[in-house]
Amino acid sequence: MLNFELLLVVLTVVSGLVWVFDRFQRKRRPPGAAVNWWVDLGRSLFPVILIVLVVRSFVIEPFRIPSGSMLPTLEVGDFIVVNKFGYGLRAPVTRDLLVPVGEPERGDVAVFRYPVDPSQDYIKRIVGLPGDEVTYFGKRLIINGEAVPVESLGGWQERDSLRLFREQLGDDWHRVVIDDTAPDRGFSLTVPEDKFFVLGDNRDRSSDSRFWGPVPRDHMVGQAFFVWLSWDGGPNWSRMGRRID
């Protein structure tokens, strides 16, 4: 699979070398002399590619939602923007931490590298921080011995087995979907140091930390905060520009 970030780095280096070469050759070039097409192309593209690399690596990055594991918060076909700066500045390609800026927080909708296969990006909601005792019993989330506040919002999508709730993590509320016909999948776990426990908002239709464990800190990419486009067979205008809670 094409590594777009690596491709950007290579293009930046190559076009940057062409730009430097042109700067040195400019003084020796006779007035009005023709410039090779590859030199002209490289020096023109260099600042554009450099800006794209910097913004995508350190500030924001777009992602597409491929599954329904975060329903009703995110739908299949949503194109989201992720704030990468808030979780620390990381080197392109290697993703080594360069400058610690902030930490993931409980309730964040976070994009991260899938622990089983780090070449894939996943998106879930952070429910457990390092040191937290996270329990899921009777389809209720319990953190450090206290049940997370919930409010029933009734049925969802005209299916008797699906129920919609509001759930509070910290000061913020978000919506979750529960399927009464699905197994409980109860568990209790203390989140290890430098790891985070994540769940999908579509609780009974999500592959998350219940199955493959907590996410290491260095796998965290950034916090999703905005839906800039939604397209699943056609545009969904009502979702475009929506803030992610």
C-alpha positions as CSV (number, residue, x, y, z in Angstrom):
1,M,0.0,0.0,0.0
2,L,1.3,3.5,-0.9
3,N,2.6,5.4,2.0
4,F,1.4,8.9,1.2
5,E,3.4,10.5,4.0
6,L,6.7,8.9,2.8
7,L,5.9,10.0,-0.7
8,L,5.5,13.6,0.5
9,V,8.8,13.5,2.3
10,V,10.6,12.1,-0.8
11,L,9.0,14.7,-3.1
12,T,9.9,17.5,-0.6
13,V,13.5,16.4,-0.5
14,V,13.8,16.0,-4.3
15,S,12.1,19.3,-5.1
16,G,14.1,21.0,-2.3
17,L,17.4,19.8,-3.8
18,V,16.2,21.1,-7.2
19,W,15.3,24.5,-5.7
20,V,18.8,24.7,-4.0
21,F,20.5,23.7,-7.3
22,D,18.6,26.4,-9.1
23,R,19.5,29.1,-6.6
24,F,23.2,28.3,-7.0
25,Q,23.0,28.2,-10.8
26,R,21.0,31.4,-11.1
27,K,24.1,33.6,-10.7
28,R,26.0,31.7,-13.4
29,R,23.1,31.6,-15.9
30,P,23.3,34.0,-18.8
31,P,20.4,36.5,-18.9
32,G,17.5,35.1,-20.8
33,A,18.9,31.6,-20.8
34,A,16.3,28.8,-20.9
35,V,15.7,26.8,-17.8
36,N,15.3,23.0,-18.0
37,W,11.7,21.9,-17.5
38,W,12.5,19.7,-14.6
39,V,14.3,22.5,-12.8
40,D,11.3,24.9,-13.4
41,L,8.9,22.2,-12.2
42,G,10.9,21.3,-9.1
43,R,11.5,24.9,-7.9
44,S,7.8,25.7,-8.5
45,L,6.5,22.7,-6.6
46,F,8.9,22.8,-3.6
47,P,7.1,25.5,-1.5
48,V,3.7,23.9,-2.1
49,I,4.8,20.4,-1.2
50,L,6.7,21.7,1.8
51,I,3.6,23.5,3.1
52,V,1.4,20.4,2.6
53,L,4.0,18.2,4.4
54,V,4.3,20.5,7.4
55,V,0.5,21.0,7.8
56,R,-0.3,17.3,7.3
57,S,2.5,16.1,9.6
58,F,2.2,18.6,12.5
59,V,-1.2,20.4,12.4
60,I,-4.2,18.7,10.8
61,E,-4.8,15.6,8.6
62,P,-7.9,14.4,6.7
63,F,-9.3,10.9,7.2
64,R,-12.3,9.0,5.9
65,I,-14.6,6.9,8.1
66,P,-14.9,3.4,6.5
67,S,-17.2,1.6,9.0
68,G,-20.1,2.2,11.3
69,S,-18.3,1.5,14.6
70,M,-18.6,5.2,15.7
71,L,-22.3,5.6,14.9
72,P,-24.2,7.8,15.7
73,T,-21.3,10.2,16.1
74,L,-19.7,9.4,12.8
75,E,-21.3,7.8,9.7
76,V,-19.8,5.7,6.9
77,G,-18.5,8.2,4.3
78,D,-17.7,11.0,6.6
79,F,-14.5,12.8,5.8
80,I,-13.0,14.2,9.0
81,V,-10.2,16.6,10.1
82,V,-7.9,15.5,12.8
83,N,-5.9,17.9,15.1
84,K,-2.5,16.3,15.3
85,F,-0.8,19.2,17.1
86,G,-2.7,18.7,20.4
87,Y,-1.2,15.2,21.0
88,G,2.4,16.4,20.3
89,L,4.6,17.1,17.3
90,R,5.8,13.9,15.7
91,A,8.3,13.2,12.9
92,P,6.9,12.3,9.5
93,V,7.0,8.6,8.6
94,T,8.7,7.4,11.8
95,R,6.2,9.3,14.0
96,D,8.8,9.7,16.8
97,L,7.7,12.3,19.4
98,L,9.6,15.5,18.8
99,V,7.9,18.0,21.0
100,P,5.3,17.0,23.7
101,V,2.4,19.5,23.5
102,G,-0.6,17.9,25.2
103,E,-2.1,14.6,26.2
104,P,-5.2,12.6,25.0
105,E,-8.1,13.2,27.2
106,R,-11.1,11.1,28.3
107,G,-13.9,11.6,25.8
108,D,-11.7,12.5,22.9
109,V,-12.6,10.9,19.5
110,A,-9.1,9.9,18.6
111,V,-7.4,8.6,15.5
112,F,-4.6,6.1,16.3
113,R,-2.5,3.4,14.7
114,Y,-4.1,0.0,15.1
115,P,-2.0,-1.9,17.7
116,V,-2.4,-5.2,15.8
117,D,-1.3,-3.6,12.5
118,P,0.2,-0.1,12.9
119,S,0.0,0.5,9.2
120,Q,-3.8,0.9,9.6
121,D,-5.5,4.0,11.2
122,Y,-8.5,3.4,13.6
123,I,-10.8,5.9,15.2
124,K,-12.6,5.4,18.6
125,R,-13.5,7.3,21.7
126,I,-11.0,7.4,24.7
127,V,-12.8,6.2,27.8
128,G,-9.9,5.1,30.0
129,L,-6.7,7.0,30.9
130,P,-3.5,5.4,32.3
131,G,-4.2,4.0,35.8
132,D,-8.0,4.0,35.4
133,E,-10.0,0.9,36.3
134,V,-12.4,0.5,33.4
135,T,-15.4,-1.9,33.9
136,Y,-18.2,-2.7,31.4
137,F,-21.1,-4.6,32.9
138,G,-24.7,-4.8,31.9
139,K,-23.8,-2.6,29.0
140,R,-22.9,0.2,31.4
141,L,-19.5,1.8,31.5
142,I,-17.9,2.1,35.0
143,I,-14.7,4.1,35.6
144,N,-12.8,3.9,38.9
145,G,-15.9,2.4,40.6
146,E,-18.3,5.1,39.4
147,A,-21.0,4.4,36.7
148,V,-20.8,6.9,33.9
149,P,-23.9,9.1,33.8
150,V,-26.3,8.1,31.0
151,E,-29.7,9.4,29.7
152,S,-32.0,7.3,27.5
153,L,-33.0,8.9,24.1
154,G,-35.3,6.1,23.1
155,G,-35.2,3.8,20.0
156,W,-32.9,4.3,17.0
157,Q,-33.4,3.7,13.3
158,E,-36.8,2.1,13.8
159,R,-35.3,-1.1,15.2
160,D,-36.7,-2.5,18.4
161,S,-33.4,-3.9,19.6
162,L,-31.4,-0.6,19.1
163,R,-31.4,2.0,21.9
164,L,-29.9,5.5,21.8
165,F,-28.3,7.0,24.9
166,R,-26.5,10.1,26.0
167,E,-23.3,9.3,27.9
168,Q,-21.2,11.8,29.9
169,L,-17.4,11.6,30.0
170,G,-15.9,14.5,32.0
171,D,-17.9,17.6,31.3
172,D,-19.1,16.6,27.8
173,W,-21.9,14.4,26.6
174,H,-22.0,12.2,23.5
175,R,-24.4,9.7,22.0
176,V,-24.0,5.9,22.0
177,V,-26.0,3.0,20.5
178,I,-26.7,-0.2,22.3
179,D,-28.1,-3.4,20.8
180,D,-30.2,-5.4,23.3
181,T,-29.8,-8.6,21.3
182,A,-26.0,-8.5,21.4
183,P,-23.9,-10.3,24.1
184,D,-22.9,-8.2,27.1
185,R,-19.1,-8.7,26.6
186,G,-18.5,-7.5,30.2
187,F,-14.9,-7.0,31.4
188,S,-12.8,-5.1,34.0
189,L,-9.3,-3.9,33.4
190,T,-6.8,-1.4,34.9
191,V,-5.3,0.6,32.0
192,P,-1.5,0.2,32.0
193,E,0.9,3.2,32.1
194,D,1.3,5.1,28.8
195,K,-1.8,3.4,27.3
196,F,-5.4,4.4,26.7
197,F,-8.6,2.3,26.6
198,V,-10.9,3.1,23.6
199,L,-14.4,2.1,22.7
200,G,-16.6,2.6,19.7
201,D,-19.8,4.6,20.2
202,N,-21.7,1.8,18.4
203,R,-21.0,-0.4,21.4
204,D,-22.1,-3.7,20.1
205,R,-20.7,-3.3,16.6
206,S,-17.2,-2.1,17.3
207,S,-13.7,-3.8,17.3
208,D,-11.9,-1.9,20.1
209,S,-9.9,-2.2,23.3
210,R,-12.3,-4.9,24.6
211,F,-10.8,-7.3,21.9
212,W,-7.2,-6.1,21.3
213,G,-6.3,-4.2,24.4
214,P,-5.4,-0.6,25.2
215,V,-3.7,1.7,22.7
216,P,0.0,2.8,23.4
217,R,0.6,6.5,23.8
218,D,3.0,6.6,20.8
219,H,0.3,5.1,18.5
220,M,-2.0,8.2,19.1
221,V,-2.3,10.4,16.0
222,G,-4.7,13.1,16.9
223,Q,-8.2,14.2,17.9
224,A,-11.0,14.3,15.4
225,F,-13.0,17.6,15.6
226,F,-14.7,18.4,12.3
227,V,-16.6,16.7,9.4
228,W,-15.7,18.6,6.3
229,L,-17.4,16.3,3.8
230,S,-19.8,13.4,3.9
231,W,-20.2,11.1,0.9
232,D,-21.7,7.7,0.6
233,G,-23.1,7.3,-2.9
234,G,-23.8,11.0,-2.9
235,P,-23.3,14.1,-0.8
236,N,-24.9,14.3,2.7
237,W,-25.2,18.0,3.1
238,S,-26.6,17.9,6.6
239,R,-23.4,16.4,8.0
240,M,-20.9,18.8,6.3
241,G,-19.4,21.3,8.7
242,R,-20.5,19.3,11.7
243,R,-18.4,19.5,14.9
244,I,-17.5,16.1,16.4
245,D,-18.5,15.8,20.1
